[in-house]
């Protein structure tokens, strides 16, 4: 099973980006899906999480600006980011609990760089 994140890039303050993370491989089920980010010199932190029932939770820094969603038919999780600020600059990683070959795995994507700068 692989997680492939995409959608990062350079954006001006106040701009927006939508990140996508596609899960592929021998997948029987996907439970919780999350987005994390890691800024230079800082620890990786969770930004948003979504359950199978669609319940979401956000870091304080993301509330009101970011929206996490999932398409289970497409095995994809999204992160819509609006009103981006320079402090949002980081590598963004997707994470998911995946059932494959009768075992649950916690898996990470490779990360996508988001840079907010004028």
KAFEN-V535623 format. One record per backbone hydrogen bond with DSSP energy under -1.0 kcal/mol. CO is the residue of the C=O (numbers start at 1). NH is the residue of the N-H. If there is no record, write none. Layout:
# KAFEN-V535623
co & nh
CO & NH
CO & NH
This chain:
# KAFEN-V535623
co & nh
2 & 24
4 & 22
6 & 20
9 & 115
11 & 117
12 & 15
15 & 84
17 & 81
19 & 79
20 & 6
21 & 77
22 & 4
24 & 2
25 & 27
29 & 99
32 & 97
33 & 50
34 & 95
35 & 47
35 & 48
36 & 93
37 & 45
38 & 91
39 & 42
45 & 37
47 & 59
48 & 35
49 & 57
50 & 33
51 & 54
55 & 51
57 & 49
59 & 62
59 & 63
62 & 65
62 & 66
65 & 82
67 & 80
69 & 78
71 & 76
75 & 23
76 & 71
77 & 21
78 & 69
79 & 19
80 & 67
81 & 17
84 & 14
85 & 88
86 & 89
90 & 114
91 & 38
92 & 112
93 & 36
94 & 109
95 & 34
96 & 107
97 & 31
98 & 105
99 & 28
99 & 29
100 & 103
103 & 100
105 & 98
107 & 96
112 & 92
114 & 90
115 & 11
